[in-house]
Amino acid sequence: MVMRERYGGPVTGTGCNAALWKHRPAAGPRPHRRTRPAVEEAPLTTGPSERLLAAVLSALAGIRRGDAVAGVGTGPCTTAALLAMSGTDALVDGAASVAVAGAASDVPLAVSRLAPGGRLVALAADAAAARRVAADRGLDLRHVEPLGRVVAWSAVLPLSTARPDEAPDGGASPA
């Protein structure tokens, strides 16, 4: 028994649908209908994303439940992460056990809010800049973490160091 195509002639393929196909596709891989660029360009960014920054700064801060946290120049995502880790309702403006500076220019204000023995987390252009800023402010540098074009660093204010806004006689201001 010879099968014939719908329009006449023998069927060259096998199977139950072979009679329905007049033209078969060529053997080999099919060309892609959508073309993609050969090299995908990375988006131009000036630094780490807000979410990555929030995760790294929060991790370096080592915040515990109930810690008084001061945030200077931090974005909304970083602020939310700091509040969630500390379990408090708001960031403090006074003496804090942890201070986070969102930019290198915010470090002086963050240090002024730091209680003795407190931790400071900030950003710097590179590890040398982090060491220099920590030494200038009387901090003990603990960790430097590269984040693309910048570094995040953490330091501790020694217990023997008095805050710059405190008087040396225990807090009483001269009258």
Secondary structure, 3 states (H helix, E strand, C coil): CCCECCCCCECCCCCCCHHHCCCCCCCCCCCCCCCCCCCCCCCCCCCCCHHHHHHHHHHHHCCCCCCCEEEECCCHHHHHHHHHHHCCCCCCCCCEEEEEECCHHHHHHHHHCEEEEEEEEEEECCHHHHHHHHHHCCCEEEEEEEECCEEEEEEECCCCCCCCCCCCCCCCCCC
